[in-house]
Amino acid sequence: MAASDSAGPTDEFGIPIIPDVVDSAQRKRQAIIDAALAEFLREGYSAASMDVITARSGVSKATIYKHFGNKERLFLAVIGGILPTTYEGLKPFNSTIAEARDLRCALITLTLDWARILLRPDIMSLRRLVIGEIDRFPQLGQLWYRVSYDMNNGPLVDAFTELNRRGDLRVPDPALAVQQLVAATLGVPQLVRTFRPEVELDDAELTRVISSGVDLFLAGYGPQD
């Protein structure tokens, strides 16, 4: 289901474009976003109550509809708005892998930091929500994939391409190599926490899993002697 075209403009993913406002209107809009995010994460889209969002935000239902149009656009705007911020902390480090003096250490640090972000309760809740609503709102899945690629996979593809050129790695298909690195390091912890949120993975165990995955990756893609 796509947001109603008559309700306002959307971006390439179908996420509503909500124009910037100022002063009291901006504060009201932020209060709506905060209240809606909490309700959608707790209840999902269908069960989320606009009455609860209204009460939590402290604004009238008419004001909510004035800012966002309807429940569907509110959901898309709130969830679509938070997804691009999910991996921001990784961007600077991701772009320096090709210059790392110790590639193993750099890859462990990167994927460990990446895993710590992915396994945060708020990110896991967001992931489950998007997965649960993927049939109704496929544009959110497309946006999440694009955000993840642009902030994480893409810079690693570039780094692996350079490392392959220099002979520091043997990666004839850098995009596939990135996917395999992610699978070997982040894949299992993320899968477990997605469907079993009660499972705790302490930092020592996470480090062991990540380090083992990096070693497996380098064993397959490291330079030949």
C-alpha positions, 0 to 999 in steps of 0.5 A, spaced: 500 500 500 502 506 498 501 513 501 495 517 498 498 521 492 493 527 494 496 527 501 502 530 499 509 529 496 513 523 497 520 521 495 523 516 491 521 510 496 514 513 497 516 516 504 512 522 505 516 529 504 514 533 510 516 540 509 520 544 515 516 548 520 519 553 525 517 555 532 511 552 536 509 548 529 515 544 529 515 543 537 508 540 535 510 536 530 516 533 533 512 531 539 507 527 534 513 524 531 516 522 538 509 519 540 508 515 534 514 512 534 513 509 541 506 507 539 508 504 532 514 500 535 510 497 541 504 496 537 506 495 530 502 499 524 495 496 525 494 496 532 497 502 533 492 507 536 491 514 533 488 516 540 494 514 544 498 518 539 494 524 540 494 523 548 502 522 548 503 528 544 499 533 547 496 535 541 489 534 537 488 529 532 486 535 527 493 537 528 496 530 527 492 530 520 494 537 519 501 535 519 501 528 516 495 527 512 493 520 515 495 514 519 499 511 513 503 517 512 504 518 519 507 511 519 511 512 513 514 519 515 516 517 522 519 510 520 522 513 514 525 519 517 529 515 522 532 509 518 537 514 515 540 515 522 541 508 523 548 507 521 551 514 522 556 512 527 559 508 522 560 512 516 567 515 518 571 509 520 568 505 514 571 509 509 578 508 512 579 500 511 583 501 505 588 505 509 588 501 515 595 498 517 592 492 521 587 490 516 584 484 521 584 489 527 580 494 523 575 489 520 574 486 527 573 493 530 568 495 524 564 489 524 564 489 532 562 496 532 557 495 526 554 489 530 553 493 537 549 498 533 545 493 530 543 489 536 541 495 540 534 494 543 531 500 539 534 498 532 532 491 533 525 493 535 525 498 528 528 492 524 522 487 527 517 493 525 519 494 518 520 486 517 513 485 520 510 491 515 514 489 509 508 487 505 504 493 506 510 498 506 515 495 501 518 502 500 521 501 508 524 495 506 527 498 500 529 504 504 533 500 509 536 496 504 539 503 500 541 506 507 545 500 509 548 499 502 550 507 502 553 507 509 556 500 510 556 496 504 558 501 499 564 504 502 566 497 504 566 495 496 570 501 494 575 499 500 575 492 498 576 494 490 582 498 492 585 492 497 584 487 491 588 492 486 594 493 491 594 485 492 592 486 499 586 482 498 584 477 493 577 479 492 574 478 484 567 480 486 568 485 492 560 486 493 559 479 494 565 479 499 562 484 503 556 480 503 560 474 505 563 478 511 557 481 513 554 474 514 560 471 517 560 476 522 554 480 524 549 474 521 548 470 526 547 475 532 543 479 528 538 473 526 538 470 533 536 477 536 531 478 531 527 472 533 529 471 540 530 478 543 530 475 550 537 472 548 543 476 551 550 476 548 555 479 552 561 483 549 566 478 550 562 472 546 560 477 541 568 479 540 569 472 539 564 471 534 566 477 530 573 475 530 572 468 528 568 471 522 573 476 520 579 470 520 574 466 516 573 471 511 581 473 511 582 466 510 578 465 504 580 472 501 587 474 504 593 474 499 597 468 496 603 467 499 
